[in-house]
Amino acid sequence: MTTEFTVHDVQRIGRKVGTVRRPSSIADALELLQANPDMRAIAGGTDLLLDLQRGSDGPPVDLVDLTAIEGFGAIADEQHFLRLGGGVRHNQVVSNSALIGAALPLAQACLEVGSPQLRNRATIAGNLATASPANDTISALMALGASVELSSLTSGEIEQRVVPVDAFFTGFRETVLLPGELITAIQVPRLAANQRGIWVKLGLRKAQAISVVHAGIVLTFDRDLGAPGRGESALGATVTDARLAIGSVAPTVRLVPEFAEDLIGSVLDRTSISRAANVAAEAVSPISDGRATAEYRTAGVDVLIRRSLGAIFDGSHDSMWPENPPVLSAAESLATAAPVATPTVEPDDEITVAVNGSSVTAAAGGATLLDWVREAGGATGSKEGCAEGECGACTMLLNGDAVMSCLVTAVQANGAEVTTVEGLDHPIQHAFIDEFAVQCGFCIPGFLVSGARLLDEIDQPSDDQISLGLSGNLCRCTGYYPIVDAVKAAAVEIRGRHD
């Protein structure tokens, strides 16, 4: 008799990273992808590495690392739109006050992606390329009327085409991207003075939640309402254009033209809001899955749209935006290209990383940063709790930015500085002892690293800022009250030192 056992995805061997090329220009990257069709492009890599880990055992996957390309992570103010480079990360949007005002729905969506650690790595272009209907920024970009700039190489010359986001997806996790093409930028129109936008989400928990429903709305009115992104009532204003994009209800995120047809020409009031919400709910044919039934999603669409339109009507569409949201990063570092320490790294080639102030050199081995630091660097404080970037136990600082090290390739840390719990010298460590914030200790190294980075960024954080800053770290046994108390106690100690 033979007994068959099944294992969870995180227990499977998966596929390792092979050769990593780090081009210094878009042209070089496109040339590599054109010559090597099996190579995969990587910037943040949070989706790609997870896909590799969950995949079946197979040969190593060669990567084209885009993070050394100058300007690839820059945000530029163009004449007719905001241009987000292909390497722009979610926390860059969250911390960019100009973009928050000009494209509020996108900022609201970016703040809901994963956790601060993931937002320090994950790119908006990657969110589009993965093409999951649950990917939050897609509905925001679609509602804003954004477009995707796609680049390819023809006869040695870079050619570009611009595709509206609402035409970018061809099916579930499928796009119009051709072999050898890259998303080099996203063009986001600015909200005008006569426009208001909002993005909303229904999830099963407050953070690290895959959307049950998410939606972006942008309305255009017949009169100016003041500066975009500012709270001002739309009382008595007539809708001249309307865009609603809904995600997590079908194989792709999609616009709802029935919603626009119903609202255009109407004065925004309680009656038109109720009618438009009903129309939107009736227009979608939701799926049922492990997160929600179709019936629940239909009801959720009605409630979300009703509340969102009500917020636009009374000028509270921006009221939920937190004051100075922590990003656990020196935000300007997110836009800076990494040095090309070595243009090509084979699995057997050595990389050098400053781990807690000491230079460590060892073979890359196709490993994640977590495994490499534990094995080569001897810093075993960081733990693998979930292997998919959800628990925060593996949190490290990479050039000062908190990251989930289980979803970072070791090669991308070549030439960088990494800090783990062993390298901390911070008041929060004593505070965790004094406030009894430690039990089993498995998750605590990640909490300490995140908490220290939070207090270095905001030395006197509010309760909301503490909750948001630690939202990427989960604790199974202590409970969060002592942990929050420890952060507050450390803040008091810091304030005493400053005084």
Buried (B, 14 or more C-beta within 10 A) or exposed (E): EEEEEEEEEBEEEBBBBBBBBBBBBBBBBBBBBBEBEEBBBBBBBBBBBBBBBBBEEEEBBBBBBBBBBEEBBBBEEEEEBBBBBBBBBBBBBBBBEEBBBBBBBBBBBBBBBBBBBBBBBBBBBBBBBBBBBBBBBBBBBBBBBBBBBBBBBEEEEBEEEEBEBBEBBEEEBEBEBEEBBBBBBBBBBBBBBBBBBBBBBBBEEEBBBBBBBBBBBBBBBEEEBEEBBBBBBBEEBBBBBBBBBBBBBBBBBBBBEBBBEBBBEBBBBEEBBBEBBBBBBEBBEBBEEEBBEBEBBBBBBBBBBBBBBBBBBBBBBBEEBEEBBBBBBBBEBBBEBBEBBBEEBBBEBBBBBBBBEEEBEBBBBBBBBBBBBBBBBEBEBBBBBBBBBBBBBBBBBBBBBBBBBBBBBBBBBBBBBBBBBBBBEBBBBEBBEBBEBBBEEBBBBBBBBBBBBBBBBBEEBEEEBBBBBBBBBBBEEBEBEBBBBBBBBBBEBBEEEEE
